[in-house]
């Protein structure tokens, strides 16, 4: 890997993780790790261009159908691809199909850019991760194999202690906080060959006293009512939180940086 490279363009492909949920800005939009990474890259390259095709809730088949060809045609220096995790959380998941679609995406994207970036997605500690861990690890094995075959960089977020810490996850327990997204941006920044700006991004926040039992149960009830039940309802009806939503930043245009 070249040290401190200068890239002139970035295209991000994926789902809610790459869209930036839950790094909420005052205007109601989301920032996220990809925007933060683009801002760092733009500071090194005048005229730097950035596109973010990610849409929340997308499965790997939708990412391939709706984003991959568009991203490949943009001819960016760097493309990031994160997808398939939403599939692993579905009750009925054909991992053979997921692996095949991810392979198709990588085979299209790798030749179209100077550097393809893949990720082993982060996982929050808790019973949900334990239930779906075998599928996730099968997905990540595929990611590693594809990266080795096509010269892609793999950013191992799954193995980072900080990103499994529940305190870096939003109340919906599905998306990272602003601090979590900042750490992901740092991880990708370093994986691309840049000098660390936060050498301790893998280290969890300082230990704090756990919430009282009543507070934890109250949070569990709120989570179930506001997030879990609607999520189950969408699964049962075949709907997605991303239905009808456009890509976050559909064109490869000059980028000055995310809002504060």
VENTAGI-V447121 format. One record per pair of residues at least 24 apart in sequence whose ideal C-beta (glycine too) atoms are under 10 Angstrom apart, sorted by the first residue. I is the first residue (numbers start at 1). J is the second residue. Records with the same first field share a line. If there is no record, write none. Layout:
# VENTAGI-V447121
I->J, J
This chain:
# VENTAGI-V447121
1->115, 153, 190, 191, 192, 193, 194
2->114, 115, 192, 193, 194
3->192, 193, 194, 195
4->44, 192, 193, 194, 195
5->41, 44, 45, 77, 78, 114, 115, 192, 193, 194
6->41, 44, 45, 48, 77
7->41, 42, 44, 45, 48, 76, 77, 78, 113, 114, 115, 192, 193
8->41, 42, 44, 45, 46, 47, 48, 49, 76, 77, 78, 114
9->38, 41, 42, 45, 47, 48, 49, 50, 51, 74, 75, 76, 77, 78, 79, 113, 114, 252, 253, 254, 255
10->34, 37, 38, 41, 42, 45, 48, 49, 50, 51, 52, 74, 76, 77, 78, 79, 80, 113, 115, 117, 188, 192, 252, 255
11->38, 49, 50, 51, 52, 53, 67, 70, 71, 72, 73, 74, 75, 76, 77, 78, 79, 80, 81, 109, 112, 113, 249, 252
12->37, 38, 50, 51, 52, 53, 54, 67, 71, 76, 78, 79, 80, 81, 82, 117, 188, 247, 248, 249
13->51, 52, 53, 54, 58, 63, 64, 66, 67, 68, 70, 71, 72, 79, 80, 81, 82, 83, 105, 109, 116, 117, 247
14->52, 53, 54, 55, 56, 58, 60, 63, 67, 80, 81, 82, 83, 84, 85, 86, 119, 121, 248
15->54, 55, 56, 57, 58, 59, 60, 62, 63, 67, 82, 83, 84, 85, 86, 87, 121, 240, 241, 242
16->54, 55, 56, 57, 58, 85, 86, 172, 174, 175, 176, 241, 242
17->54, 56, 82, 83, 85, 86, 119, 121, 122, 157, 174, 175, 176, 181, 184
18->52, 53, 54, 55, 56, 58, 63, 67, 80, 81, 82, 83, 119, 184, 248
19->52, 53, 54, 55, 56, 57, 58, 175, 242, 245, 247, 248, 249
20->52, 54, 56, 175, 176, 178, 181, 248, 258
21->54, 56, 57, 170, 172, 174, 175, 176, 181, 241
22->169, 170, 171, 172, 174, 175, 176, 177, 178, 180, 181
23->170, 175, 176, 177, 178, 179, 180, 181, 182, 184, 185, 258
24->170, 175, 177, 178
25->178, 258, 259, 260
26->259, 260
27->259
29->248, 258, 259
30->54, 56, 175, 178, 181, 248, 258
31->178, 181, 182, 185, 257, 258, 259, 260
32->175, 176, 178, 180, 181, 182, 184, 185, 248, 258
33->80, 82, 119, 155, 157, 176, 178, 180, 181, 182, 183, 184, 185, 186, 187, 188, 189
34->80, 82, 181, 184, 185, 188, 248, 249, 258
35->181, 185, 248, 249, 255, 257, 258, 259
36->178, 181, 182, 183, 184, 185, 186, 188, 189, 257, 258
37->78, 80, 117, 181, 184, 185, 186, 187, 188, 189, 192, 194, 258
38->78, 185, 249, 255, 256, 257, 258
39->185, 255, 256, 257, 258
40->185, 186, 188, 189, 192, 194, 197, 257
41->77, 78, 188, 189, 192, 194, 255
42->254, 255, 256, 257
43->256, 257
44->194
45->77, 255
46->254
47->254, 255
48->77, 254, 255, 256, 257
49->74, 76, 77, 251, 252, 253, 254, 255
50->76, 78, 249, 251, 252, 253, 254, 255, 256, 257, 258
51->76, 79, 247, 248, 249, 250, 251, 252, 253, 255
52->80, 247, 248, 249, 250, 252, 255
53->79, 246, 247, 248, 249, 250, 251, 252
54->80, 82, 83, 242, 247, 248, 249
55->240, 241, 242, 243, 244, 245, 246, 247, 248, 250
56->86, 174, 175, 240, 241, 242, 243, 245, 248
57->86, 231, 234, 239, 240, 241, 242, 243, 245
58->83, 86, 87, 240, 241, 242, 243, 245
59->83, 84, 85, 86, 87, 89, 90, 93, 98, 101, 240, 242
60->84, 85, 86, 87, 88, 97, 98, 99, 100, 101, 102, 104, 105, 139
61->87, 97, 98, 100, 101, 104, 105
62->86, 87, 101, 240, 242
63->87, 101, 102, 105
64->100, 101, 102, 103, 104, 105, 108
65->101
66->242, 247
67->105, 109, 247, 250
68->101, 104, 105, 106, 107, 108, 109, 112
69->105, 108, 109, 112
70->247, 250, 251, 252
71->105, 108, 109, 112, 113, 252
72->105, 108, 109, 110, 111, 112, 113
73->108, 112, 252
74->112, 113, 251, 252
75->112, 113, 114, 252
76->109, 112, 113, 114, 115, 252
77->113, 114, 115
78->113, 114, 115, 116, 117, 153, 188, 192
79->105, 106, 108, 109, 110, 112, 113, 114, 115, 116, 117, 118, 152
80->109, 113, 115, 116, 117, 118, 119, 152, 153, 155, 188, 192
81->105, 106, 108, 109, 110, 116, 117, 118, 119, 143, 146, 152
82->117, 118, 119, 120, 121, 143, 155, 157, 184
83->118, 119, 121, 139, 143
84->121, 135, 136, 138, 139, 140, 142, 143
85->119, 120, 121, 122, 123, 132, 135, 136, 139, 140, 174
86->174, 240, 242
87->135, 139
88->121, 132, 133, 134, 135, 136, 137, 138, 139, 140
89->128, 131, 132, 135, 136, 174, 231, 235
90->132, 135, 235
91->232, 235, 236
92->235
93->132, 135, 138, 139
95->134, 135, 138, 139, 142
96->138
98->135, 138, 139, 142
99->138, 139, 141, 142, 143, 145, 146
100->142
102->139, 142, 143, 146
103->142, 145, 146, 149, 150
105->146
106->142, 143, 145, 146, 147, 149, 150, 152
107->146, 149, 150
109->150, 152
110->146, 147, 149, 150, 151, 152
111->150, 151
113->152
115->151, 152, 153, 191, 192, 193
116->146, 147, 150, 151, 152, 153, 154
117->147, 152, 153, 154, 155, 188, 191, 192
118->142, 143, 144, 146, 147, 150, 152, 153, 154, 155, 191
119->143, 147, 152, 153, 154, 155, 156, 157, 158, 184, 187, 188, 191
120->144, 147, 154, 155, 156, 157, 158, 159, 160
121->155, 156, 157, 158, 163, 184
122->155, 156, 157, 158, 159, 160, 162, 163, 164, 165, 168, 169, 176, 180, 183, 184, 187
123->157, 158, 159, 160, 163, 164, 169
124->163, 164, 165, 166, 167, 168, 169, 170, 173, 174, 175, 176, 180
125->161, 163, 164, 165, 166, 169
126->164, 166, 169, 173
128->173, 174, 228
129->158, 164
133->158
153->188, 191, 192, 193
154->191
155->184, 187, 188, 189, 190, 191, 192
156->187, 191, 202
157->183, 184, 187, 188, 201, 202
159->202
160->184, 187, 201, 202, 203, 204
161->202, 203, 204
162->187, 200, 201, 202, 203, 204, 205
163->187, 201, 202, 204
164->204
165->203, 204, 205
166->204, 210
167->204, 205, 206, 208
168->204, 205
170->227
171->219, 222, 223, 226, 227
172->223, 226, 227, 228, 230, 231
173->219, 220, 223, 227, 228
174->223, 227, 228, 231, 241
179->205
